[in-house]
């Protein structure tokens, strides 16, 4: 059982930066893959970035590659998403995700944090 709480969303102008945080609690997620997804109004939830907790391996969606950086703080059980050079199309609710990577095991989701990028 893992609980995820996002924070750090807000309103920012295009070209600006935000850092999202996802605080995780519960059983050990040392074998999990943690990630960020986002969902804009009227659109499907889409993958943004992920990080493997065990070794820090990262993977990014093409749309954010070079602008966003996912990282983890092991001591704080926290995953971050540093978002630089934000664009209006980045506007969405951002959700933290935990994937146990075990067959039949459900994903865990946070409640989301709103990111709005104005032009």
Phi, psi and omega in degrees: 000126181230134174249138184233132179229118180269154173204167175105355178290168180167193180258130180217150177281154177306137183092349181276186185227152172217152172237118177269146178237146175229108179269125183251143176217164181117207179293164182302135177243030182298337179258005183277161163253126179257148183205174175237134172237164176217155180218118176269157180305130178077005182239163178286152174292132184236150178289141179245303184198157177216158177217132177278122187298324187296318185230359177081011177300134184240157178212141185229149168291148181302327184293339183242356183301131181089346180249324182253149176225124175262141181211172179223150172243104186298317182297328182263000183051045187229139174250139181242154170229104176276120184245114180246160180049052183294146180239156178305327179289353173279351180299124183181170166273126182259130183243134171278145184224144173233123181246109181295339180064034174238141181300128178084355180269130183285155171286156175248145183227145167278179182276347176099153175223135186279131172240122179237124181246118181265153179267000000 
